[in-house]
Amino acid sequence: MAGEMEEQIGESRESTIPENVVYIGKKPAMNYVLAVVTQFNNGAKSVKIRARGNTISRAVDVAEIARNRFVQEAKVGSIAINSEELQNEDGTKSKVSTIEIILAKQL
């Protein structure tokens, strides 16, 4: 009985991350390039590449590698920079820079 409840709950969960967004972390850049290329191959007209803090340079690398090597028809649609206020483990708050690069396919 409990197993059935867990299955139903698991099935109703949905990801809160939109399909056409790639969040950049600490993995190698080519992992994220593959994610971007996969999004375009699955029919996405644009892909958002988001990063913050020390991974911003990796996000730029991902956008450039994807655009120059794999999806030549993709162009940089827009670049947005911002900062977010994060709460540290000790309760203090700090600001972290963010970037969002939108790659869009030319028709």
Sequence and secondary structure as in RCSB ss.txt:
>XXXX:A:sequence
MAGEMEEQIGESRESTIPENVVYIGKKPAMNYVLAVVTQFNNGAKSVKIRARGNTISRAVDVAEIARNRFVQEAK
VGSIAINSEELQNEDGTKSKVSTIEIILAKQL
>XXXX:A:secstr
 HHHHHHHHHHH   SS TTEEE  SS HHHHHHHHHHHHHTT SEEEEEEEGGGHHHHHHHHHHIIIII TTEE
EEEEEEEEEEEE TTS EEEEEEEEEEEEE  
